[in-house]
Structure formats: C-alpha cells, structure tokens
Amino acid sequence: MSEWHRRIKQGNWSLFLDRDGVLNERPGDGYVLNPAQFQWSDGSLEAVVDLRGIFEHIVVVTNQQGVGKGLMQMPDLEEINMRMLAEIKEAGGHVDGIYSATGLRLSDSFRRKPGPGMALEAARDFPGICFSRSIMAGDTFSDMLFGFRLGMVTVMIGPGNVPAACHHLVDFRFASLWDFTTFMVKGIRNS
C-alpha cells in the first residue's frame, strides 16, 4: 500500500506500547492499583496478538508514578504485569518486556517518559531494537515526545492531549490500538 508499509514488511521493526489508555482503559485521574482494576481496551488484546506477526520486538513502556506516590507497591505493579503477560500469552500473543518508571512526575527522571531510559534499557536487553526502525504508540504528549526524541515513528492512540504547537511530533493518529492494528495488517498484506 505505502512505502512505509513496505519498509516495515522487510522486517526487524520494533513496537513500543504505552499501557494506560492504549492497552487498558485509563481509570480517569486515578491509577490501576491491582489486577482487578486492569481492564483491556476494546480490541487491544487481540491487537497485541495480531501485531506480533508484524514486529520483531514488542515492549511496553509505562510511567507508573502510583508507586512513587505510595498508592501501590512494586509487588502490586508486578502482579498487574504478570496478569497482563499471562492473558497475552493465553490469547496467542507475546510481549518481550514491560518497562515501568515508578518515579514521580516532578522528579524529572531519566527513566520516566519522555526521558529515554526505558527505551535504552529495552535496546540493551534486545540488541535487535533499532530506534529508527521502531514505532511508539501512546496516548499522551509525553509518549509522542519520547518517540520523537529517539527517532521513532509516533502513533497517537485516542483523542490525545498534544498541544497544537506540537502536532509535528505525531506521525499517525488512530482512535484505538485496534484501528492502528487494522491499518498495519491491511497495509502489510497489500504491500
């Protein structure tokens, strides 16, 4: 379909996914504090399964300052991650890793998006990751800036919260991860 789809079809591309608002329903202004509160967004679990056939590596990069605020502990976050990974595996998909930045927003942490720390950790753990052959799919300005700074293709999921002066940070925009996946699968198939 497009030159972009043809490039991705050649292989060795990686996908970075935000969690809250992309994979699962964002709980308003609150946090997902335990596995029972984690609710997949419509079609997102199926999307992760289908995307595995396109991308060499899929990793989740998520800011989780609920830990830094003391609203939850690391074992709570790990339990949520284990449930998410188990459900992905049960559905026939695979995620290579989940990277979480638990520091507070005001800490200006190197790990916390839009800082590059989690991406650099993923590239260290999976040497096949090349940022110029990666896509960052997220639902916030921070996600888009994270991907842009690293030279990734950026995909805004949902209505987003990107100021007009920063629209240049967004390469593609889709209502949901499922819509993005449909675009990718059809484009790859037709390229």
C-alpha positions as protocol buffer text, in pm:
chain_id: "A"
residue {
  index: 1
  type: MET
  ca { x: 0 y: 0 z: 0 }
}
residue {
  index: 2
  type: SER
  ca { x: 255 y: 258 z: 107 }
}
residue {
  index: 3
  type: GLU
  ca { x: 631 y: 285 z: 110 }
}
residue {
  index: 4
  type: TRP
  ca { x: 612 y: 286 z: 490 }
}
residue {
  index: 5
  type: HIS
  ca { x: 428 y: -49 z: 495 }
}
residue {
  index: 6
  type: ARG
  ca { x: 681 y: -194 z: 251 }
}
residue {
  index: 7
  type: ARG
  ca { x: 969 y: -89 z: 477 }
}
residue {
  index: 8
  type: ILE
  ca { x: 806 y: -249 z: 780 }
}
residue {
  index: 9
  type: LYS
  ca { x: 730 y: -566 z: 586 }
}
residue {
  index: 10
  type: GLN
  ca { x: 1104 y: -605 z: 521 }
}
residue {
  index: 11
  type: GLY
  ca { x: 1135 y: -684 z: 890 }
}
residue {
  index: 12
  type: ASN
  ca { x: 1334 y: -602 z: 1202 }
}
residue {
  index: 13
  type: TRP
  ca { x: 1090 y: -336 z: 1328 }
}
residue {
  index: 14
  type: SER
  ca { x: 1002 y: -294 z: 1694 }
}
residue {
  index: 15
  type: LEU
  ca { x: 689 y: -162 z: 1861 }
}
residue {
  index: 16
  type: PHE
  ca { x: 688 y: 34 z: 2186 }
}
residue {
  index: 17
  type: LEU
  ca { x: 347 y: 49 z: 2353 }
}
residue {
  index: 18
  type: ASP
  ca { x: 225 y: 268 z: 2635 }
}
residue {
  index: 19
  type: ARG
  ca { x: -4 y: 87 z: 2879 }
}
residue {
  index: 20
  type: ASP
  ca { x: -276 y: 305 z: 3035 }
}
residue {
  index: 21
  type: GLY
  ca { x: -505 y: 446 z: 2767 }
}
residue {
  index: 22
  type: VAL
  ca { x: -360 y: 221 z: 2496 }
}
residue {
  index: 23
  type: LEU
  ca { x: -369 y: -138 z: 2620 }
}
residue {
  index: 24
  type: ASN
  ca { x: -611 y: -85 z: 2906 }
}
residue {
  index: 25
  type: GLU
  ca { x: -880 y: 161 z: 2999 }
}
residue {
  index: 26
  type: ARG
  ca { x: -737 y: 466 z: 3170 }
}
residue {
  index: 27
  type: PRO
  ca { x: -903 y: 492 z: 3514 }
}
residue {
  index: 28
  type: GLY
  ca { x: -982 y: 864 z: 3494 }
}
residue {
  index: 29
  type: ASP
  ca { x: -737 y: 1061 z: 3706 }
}
residue {
  index: 30
  type: GLY
  ca { x: -659 y: 756 z: 3916 }
}
residue {
  index: 31
  type: TYR
  ca { x: -430 y: 459 z: 3879 }
}
residue {
  index: 32
  type: VAL
  ca { x: -468 y: 88 z: 3812 }
}
residue {
  index: 33
  type: LEU
  ca { x: -366 y: -28 z: 4159 }
}
residue {
  index: 34
  type: ASN
  ca { x: -430 y: -403 z: 4134 }
}
residue {
  index: 35
  type: PRO
  ca { x: -501 y: -669 z: 3869 }
}
residue {
  index: 36
  type: ALA
  ca { x: -878 y: -648 z: 3923 }
}
residue {
  index: 37
  type: GLN
  ca { x: -872 y: -284 z: 3808 }
}
residue {
  index: 38
  type: PHE
  ca { x: -687 y: -368 z: 3485 }
}
residue {
  index: 39
  type: GLN
  ca { x: -944 y: -372 z: 3203 }
}
residue {
  index: 40
  type: TRP
  ca { x: -832 y: -423 z: 2842 }
}
residue {
  index: 41
  type: SER
  ca { x: -943 y: -152 z: 2600 }
}
residue {
  index: 42
  type: ASP
  ca { x: -1177 y: -279 z: 2328 }
}
residue {
  index: 43
  type: GLY
  ca { x: -978 y: -489 z: 2083 }
}
residue {
  index: 44
  type: SER
  ca { x: -639 y: -419 z: 2240 }
}
residue {
  index: 45
  type: LEU
  ca { x: -564 y: -775 z: 2350 }
}
residue {
  index: 46
  type: GLU
  ca { x: -647 y: -903 z: 2001 }
}
residue {
  index: 47
  type: ALA
  ca { x: -439 y: -619 z: 1855 }
}
residue {
  index: 48
  type: VAL
  ca { x: -129 y: -726 z: 2051 }
}
residue {
  index: 49
  type: VAL
  ca { x: -172 y: -1080 z: 1917 }
}
residue {
  index: 50
  type: ASP
  ca { x: -202 y: -959 z: 1555 }
}
residue {
  index: 51
  type: LEU
  ca { x: 85 y: -709 z: 1588 }
}
residue {
  index: 52
  type: ARG
  ca { x: 321 y: -989 z: 1691 }
}
residue {
  index: 53
  type: GLY
  ca { x: 314 y: -1110 z: 1331 }
}
residue {
  index: 54
  type: ILE
  ca { x: 448 y: -773 z: 1212 }
}
residue {
  index: 55
  type: PHE
  ca { x: 706 y: -666 z: 1470 }
}
residue {
  index: 56
  type: GLU
  ca { x: 1029 y: -838 z: 1573 }
}
residue {
  index: 57
  type: HIS
  ca { x: 1001 y: -697 z: 1926 }
}
residue {
  index: 58
  type: ILE
  ca { x: 708 y: -558 z: 2122 }
}
residue {
  index: 59
  type: VAL
  ca { x: 776 y: -386 z: 2454 }
}
residue {
  index: 60
  type: VAL
  ca { x: 556 y: -192 z: 2693 }
}
residue {
  index: 61
  type: VAL
  ca { x: 696 y: 132 z: 2836 }
}
residue {
  index: 62
  type: THR
  ca { x: 481 y: 281 z: 3107 }
}
residue {
  index: 63
  type: ASN
  ca { x: 505 y: 562 z: 3362 }
}
residue {
  index: 64
  type: GLN
  ca { x: 363 y: 433 z: 3690 }
}
residue {
  index: 65
  type: GLN
  ca { x: 404 y: 706 z: 3948 }
}
residue {
  index: 66
  type: GLY
  ca { x: 136 y: 544 z: 4165 }
}
residue {
  index: 67
  type: VAL
  ca { x: 428 y: 351 z: 4312 }
}
residue {
  index: 68
  type: GLY
  ca { x: 627 y: 670 z: 4373 }
}
residue {
  index: 69
  type: LYS
  ca { x: 323 y: 827 z: 4540 }
}
residue {
  index: 70
  type: GLY
  ca { x: 284 y: 529 z: 4772 }
}
residue {
  index: 71
  type: LEU
  ca { x: -59 y: 438 z: 4635 }
}
residue {
  index: 72
  type: MET
  ca { x: 71 y: 93 z: 4546 }
}
residue {
  index: 73
  type: GLN
  ca { x: 385 y: -111 z: 4596 }
}
residue {
  index: 74
  type: MET
  ca { x: 616 y: -275 z: 4341 }
}
residue {
  index: 75
  type: PRO
  ca { x: 465 y: -621 z: 4408 }
}
residue {
  index: 76
  type: ASP
  ca { x: 124 y: -477 z: 4309 }
}
residue {
  index: 77
  type: LEU
  ca { x: 265 y: -346 z: 3981 }
}
residue {
  index: 78
  type: GLU
  ca { x: 445 y: -675 z: 3916 }
}
residue {
  index: 79
  type: GLU
  ca { x: 121 y: -865 z: 3976 }
}
residue {
  index: 80
  type: ILE
  ca { x: -60 y: -645 z: 3722 }
}
residue {
  index: 81
  type: ASN
  ca { x: 222 y: -702 z: 3472 }
}
residue {
  index: 82
  type: MET
  ca { x: 215 y: -1080 z: 3527 }
}
residue {
  index: 83
  type: ARG
  ca { x: -160 y: -1091 z: 3471 }
}
residue {
  index: 84
  type: MET
  ca { x: -128 y: -883 z: 3154 }
}
residue {
  index: 85
  type: LEU
  ca { x: 152 y: -1105 z: 3016 }
}
residue {
  index: 86
  type: ALA
  ca { x: -39 y: -1423 z: 3104 }
}
residue {
  index: 87
  type: GLU
  ca { x: -352 y: -1303 z: 2923 }
}
residue {
  index: 88
  type: ILE
  ca { x: -148 y: -1203 z: 2618 }
}
residue {
  index: 89
  type: LYS
  ca { x: 20 y: -1545 z: 2611 }
}
residue {
  index: 90
  type: GLU
  ca { x: -313 y: -1725 z: 2658 }
}
residue {
  index: 91
  type: ALA
  ca { x: -455 y: -1530 z: 2360 }
}
residue {
  index: 92
  type: GLY
  ca { x: -159 y: -1638 z: 2144 }
}
residue {
  index: 93
  type: GLY
  ca { x: 48 y: -1321 z: 2160 }
}
residue {
  index: 94
  type: HIS
  ca { x: 381 y: -1225 z: 2307 }
}
residue {
  index: 95
  type: VAL
  ca { x: 536 y: -913 z: 2460 }
}
residue {
  index: 96
  type: ASP
  ca { x: 913 y: -919 z: 2505 }
}
residue {
  index: 97
  type: GLY
  ca { x: 921 y: -699 z: 2814 }
}
residue {
  index: 98
  type: ILE
  ca { x: 749 y: -442 z: 3031 }
}
residue {
  index: 99
  type: TYR
  ca { x: 948 y: -141 z: 3149 }
}
residue {
  index: 100
  type: SER
  ca { x: 800 y: 76 z: 3422 }
}
residue {
  index: 101
  type: ALA
  ca { x: 917 y: 413 z: 3550 }
}
residue {
  index: 102
  type: THR
  ca { x: 784 y: 449 z: 3903 }
}
residue {
  index: 103
  type: GLY
  ca { x: 929 y: 789 z: 3993 }
}
residue {
  index: 104
  type: LEU
  ca { x: 718 y: 1098 z: 4043 }
}
residue {
  index: 105
  type: ARG
  ca { x: 642 y: 1330 z: 3752 }
}
residue {
  index: 106
  type: LEU
  ca { x: 833 y: 1614 z: 3916 }
}
residue {
  index: 107
  type: SER
  ca { x: 1144 y: 1401 z: 3967 }
}
residue {
  index: 108
  type: ASP
  ca { x: 1247 y: 1460 z: 3603 }
}
residue {
  index: 109
  type: SER
  ca { x: 1369 y: 1101 z: 3598 }
}
residue {
  index: 110
  type: PHE
  ca { x: 1582 y: 980 z: 3307 }
}
residue {
  index: 111
  type: ARG
  ca { x: 1371 y: 662 z: 3303 }
}
residue {
  index: 112
  type: ARG
  ca { x: 1035 y: 836 z: 3305 }
}
residue {
  index: 113
  type: LYS
  ca { x: 887 y: 925 z: 2963 }
}
residue {
  index: 114
  type: PRO
  ca { x: 965 y: 1148 z: 2782 }
}
residue {
  index: 115
  type: GLY
  ca { x: 1313 y: 1060 z: 2912 }
}
residue {
  index: 116
  type: PRO
  ca { x: 1479 y: 783 z: 2709 }
}
residue {
  index: 117
  type: GLY
  ca { x: 1573 y: 547 z: 2993 }
}
residue {
  index: 118
  type: MET
  ca { x: 1316 y: 273 z: 2938 }
}
residue {
  index: 119
  type: ALA
  ca { x: 1387 y: 262 z: 2563 }
}
residue {
  index: 120
  type: LEU
  ca { x: 1760 y: 237 z: 2625 }
}
residue {
  index: 121
  type: GLU
  ca { x: 1701 y: -48 z: 2870 }
}
residue {
  index: 122
  type: ALA
  ca { x: 1489 y: -230 z: 2612 }
}
residue {
  index: 123
  type: ALA
  ca { x: 1758 y: -183 z: 2344 }
}
residue {
  index: 124
  type: ARG
  ca { x: 2018 y: -319 z: 2587 }
}
residue {
  index: 125
  type: ASP
  ca { x: 1801 y: -623 z: 2663 }
}
residue {
  index: 126
  type: PHE
  ca { x: 1706 y: -681 z: 2297 }
}
residue {
  index: 127
  type: PRO
  ca { x: 2000 y: -577 z: 2077 }
}
residue {
  index: 128
  type: GLY
  ca { x: 1788 y: -612 z: 1761 }
}
residue {
  index: 129
  type: ILE
  ca { x: 1594 y: -299 z: 1856 }
}
residue {
  index: 130
  type: CYS
  ca { x: 1687 y: -2 z: 1638 }
}
residue {
  index: 131
  type: PHE
  ca { x: 1502 y: 321 z: 1721 }
}
residue {
  index: 132
  type: SER
  ca { x: 1493 y: 434 z: 1356 }
}
residue {
  index: 133
  type: ARG
  ca { x: 1301 y: 112 z: 1286 }
}
residue {
  index: 134
  type: SER
  ca { x: 1064 y: 147 z: 1582 }
}
residue {
  index: 135
  type: ILE
  ca { x: 717 y: 279 z: 1643 }
}
residue {
  index: 136
  type: MET
  ca { x: 595 y: 437 z: 1967 }
}
residue {
  index: 137
  type: ALA
  ca { x: 219 y: 406 z: 2018 }
}
residue {
  index: 138
  type: GLY
  ca { x: 81 y: 608 z: 2308 }
}
residue {
  index: 139
  type: ASP
  ca { x: -198 y: 839 z: 2413 }
}
residue {
  index: 140
  type: THR
  ca { x: -14 y: 1137 z: 2563 }
}
residue {
  index: 141
  type: PHE
  ca { x: 218 y: 1421 z: 2467 }
}
residue {
  index: 142
  type: SER
  ca { x: 486 y: 1254 z: 2680 }
}
residue {
  index: 143
  type: ASP
  ca { x: 462 y: 937 z: 2470 }
}
residue {
  index: 144
  type: MET
  ca { x: 492 y: 1131 z: 2146 }
}
residue {
  index: 145
  type: LEU
  ca { x: 789 y: 1333 z: 2269 }
}
residue {
  index: 146
  type: PHE
  ca { x: 956 y: 1011 z: 2391 }
}
residue {
  index: 147
  type: GLY
  ca { x: 926 y: 851 z: 2047 }
}
residue {
  index: 148
  type: PHE
  ca { x: 1017 y: 1169 z: 1857 }
}
residue {
  index: 149
  type: ARG
  ca { x: 1334 y: 1228 z: 2058 }
}
residue {
  index: 150
  type: LEU
  ca { x: 1450 y: 872 z: 1986 }
}
residue {
  index: 151
  type: GLY
  ca { x: 1378 y: 897 z: 1612 }
}
residue {
  index: 152
  type: MET
  ca { x: 1081 y: 659 z: 1620 }
}
residue {
  index: 153
  type: VAL
  ca { x: 764 y: 679 z: 1414 }
}
residue {
  index: 154
  type: THR
  ca { x: 498 y: 811 z: 1655 }
}
residue {
  index: 155
  type: VAL
  ca { x: 137 y: 696 z: 1669 }
}
residue {
  index: 156
  type: MET
  ca { x: -117 y: 879 z: 1883 }
}
residue {
  index: 157
  type: ILE
  ca { x: -390 y: 649 z: 2011 }
}
residue {
  index: 158
  type: GLY
  ca { x: -722 y: 806 z: 2108 }
}
residue {
  index: 159
  type: PRO
  ca { x: -807 y: 1176 z: 2120 }
}
residue {
  index: 160
  type: GLY
  ca { x: -469 y: 1258 z: 2272 }
}
residue {
  index: 161
  type: ASN
  ca { x: -355 y: 1563 z: 2456 }
}
residue {
  index: 162
  type: VAL
  ca { x: -94 y: 1713 z: 2226 }
}
residue {
  index: 163
  type: PRO
  ca { x: -78 y: 2094 z: 2212 }
}
residue {
  index: 164
  type: ALA
  ca { x: -129 y: 2238 z: 1862 }
}
residue {
  index: 165
  type: ALA
  ca { x: 229 y: 2366 z: 1856 }
}
residue {
  index: 166
  type: CYS
  ca { x: 348 y: 2005 z: 1899 }
}
residue {
  index: 167
  type: HIS
  ca { x: 144 y: 1832 z: 1627 }
}
residue {
  index: 168
  type: HIS
  ca { x: 470 y: 1777 z: 1438 }
}
residue {
  index: 169
  type: LEU
  ca { x: 551 y: 1512 z: 1699 }
}
residue {
  index: 170
  type: VAL
  ca { x: 267 y: 1289 z: 1575 }
}
residue {
  index: 171
  type: ASP
  ca { x: 317 y: 1087 z: 1256 }
}
residue {
  index: 172
  type: PHE
  ca { x: -13 y: 895 z: 1267 }
}
residue {
  index: 173
  type: ARG
  ca { x: -332 y: 915 z: 1473 }
}
residue {
  index: 174
  type: PHE
  ca { x: -584 y: 636 z: 1538 }
}
residue {
  index: 175
  type: ALA
  ca { x: -889 y: 610 z: 1763 }
}
residue {
  index: 176
  type: SER
  ca { x: -769 y: 284 z: 1919 }
}
residue {
  index: 177
  type: LEU
  ca { x: -489 y: 30 z: 1914 }
}
residue {
  index: 178
  type: TRP
  ca { x: -725 y: -196 z: 1721 }
}
residue {
  index: 179
  type: ASP
  ca { x: -765 y: 68 z: 1448 }
}
residue {
  index: 180
  type: PHE
  ca { x: -387 y: 105 z: 1424 }
}
residue {
  index: 181
  type: THR
  ca { x: -351 y: -273 z: 1401 }
}
residue {
  index: 182
  type: THR
  ca { x: -610 y: -295 z: 1124 }
}
residue {
  index: 183
  type: PHE
  ca { x: -423 y: -25 z: 931 }
}
residue {
  index: 184
  type: MET
  ca { x: -95 y: -212 z: 976 }
}
residue {
  index: 185
  type: VAL
  ca { x: -227 y: -558 z: 887 }
}
residue {
  index: 186
  type: LYS
  ca { x: -410 y: -438 z: 574 }
}
residue {
  index: 187
  type: GLY
  ca { x: -117 y: -227 z: 461 }
}
residue {
  index: 188
  type: ILE
  ca { x: 135 y: -508 z: 507 }
}
residue {
  index: 189
  type: ARG
  ca { x: -93 y: -754 z: 329 }
}
residue {
  index: 190
  type: ASN
  ca { x: -137 y: -517 z: 32 }
}
residue {
  index: 191
  type: SER
  ca { x: 225 y: -405 z: 2 }
}
